[in-house]
Amino acid sequence: MTKYLIIYEKSLDGYSAYVPDLPGCTSAGATKEEVTENIVEAIKLHIEVMRESGYDIPEPNSESETLVFA
């Protein structure tokens, strides 16, 4: 199973999410649960369209790290 990193951003009216390894794959939702459901569907559709268009599917290579500054 391929696992892609999802970046979440909170805004005043909800959440947005994007996948760094799949340029253009983004979604939004009112709650984190909603945006998670939406981005999972967006990933599936994004990969499907890439396959149908003859593009290579990128392997995940993004990493995350949380830094704390005091």
C-alpha positions in Angstrom: 0.0 0.0 0.0 1.4 3.4 -1.0 1.2 6.1 1.7 1.3 9.8 0.8 2.0 12.6 3.2 -1.0 14.9 3.7 -0.5 18.4 4.9 -3.4 20.0 6.8 -3.9 23.7 7.2 -6.6 25.2 9.5 -8.3 28.4 8.4 -11.0 30.6 9.9 -13.8 28.6 8.1 -12.4 25.1 8.1 -9.5 23.1 6.9 -7.6 22.6 3.6 -5.2 19.7 2.7 -2.7 19.0 0.0 -0.4 16.2 -1.0 3.2 17.4 -1.8 4.0 14.4 -3.9 0.9 14.8 -6.1 1.1 18.4 -7.3 -2.4 19.9 -7.7 -4.0 17.4 -5.4 -5.9 19.5 -2.8 -9.1 19.5 -0.9 -11.0 21.5 1.7 -13.7 20.8 4.4 -15.4 22.3 7.3 -13.9 19.9 9.8 -10.6 17.9 9.8 -12.7 14.7 9.4 -14.4 16.1 6.4 -11.2 17.3 4.7 -9.6 13.9 5.4 -12.4 12.1 3.7 -12.2 14.6 0.8 -8.5 14.4 0.3 -8.6 10.6 0.3 -11.1 10.8 -2.6 -9.0 13.5 -4.2 -5.9 11.3 -4.1 -7.8 8.3 -5.6 -9.2 10.5 -8.4 -5.8 12.3 -9.0 -4.0 8.9 -9.4 -6.8 7.6 -11.7 -6.6 10.6 -14.0 -2.8 10.4 -14.1 -3.0 6.7 -15.1 -5.6 7.3 -17.7 -3.5 10.2 -19.1 -0.4 8.0 -19.3 1.6 9.7 -16.6 3.8 7.9 -14.2 2.5 7.9 -10.6 5.0 9.6 -8.3 6.4 7.5 -5.5 6.0 9.2 -2.1 9.2 10.9 -1.0 8.1 13.7 1.2 8.9 13.7 4.9 7.6 15.6 7.8 9.2 16.9 11.0 7.8 19.1 13.7 10.1 21.6 15.2 9.3 23.4 18.5 10.5 26.9 19.1 10.2 28.4 22.6 
